[in-house]
Amino acid sequence: MDYSEGNTRNLEYYTYAPLNISSEFPHGYSLSMGRQEFYYSEYICNQLFDVILTDRLTFKYSSIKQDEDNQIDIHSMSLFPKKDIISMVLDVFDFDMLIFNDMIKGYDIMEDITKPFDKKPWLIRDKIKDIILF
């Protein structure tokens, strides 16, 4: 009998199949689950705050490319136009996750949990000299 549609009304008893979940700690936080993109977004934002003169920034990123560029969206209270900020980010940052992975591969993700306020290898400002906004 097919019980997938919840057709259990005429049964004396019904035993549900056990729920099986397999994951490693920290759950759902591996590189393949978006941690690398999260770190790269932090890397970009860390360099933007002083340049676009804001203390609040929302950065959205999609790895799906459109016209050879990654799709990003930036919301801030900056005096600079949003389209200029986005254009600058796309010009300066290459979104090459393979190169970025070399920067973070030695990082122990347990330090995100045990030492959340310590220095992170991706929170550097190595692109400041390249960021120019008119």
Secondary structure, 3 states (H helix, E strand, C coil): CCCCCCCCCCCCCCCCCCCCCCCCCCCCCCHHHCHHHHHHHHHHHHHHCCCCCCCCEEEEEEEEEECCEEEEEEEECCCCCHHHHHHHHHHHCCCCHHHHHHHHCCCCCHHHHHCCCCCCCCCCCCCHHHCCCC
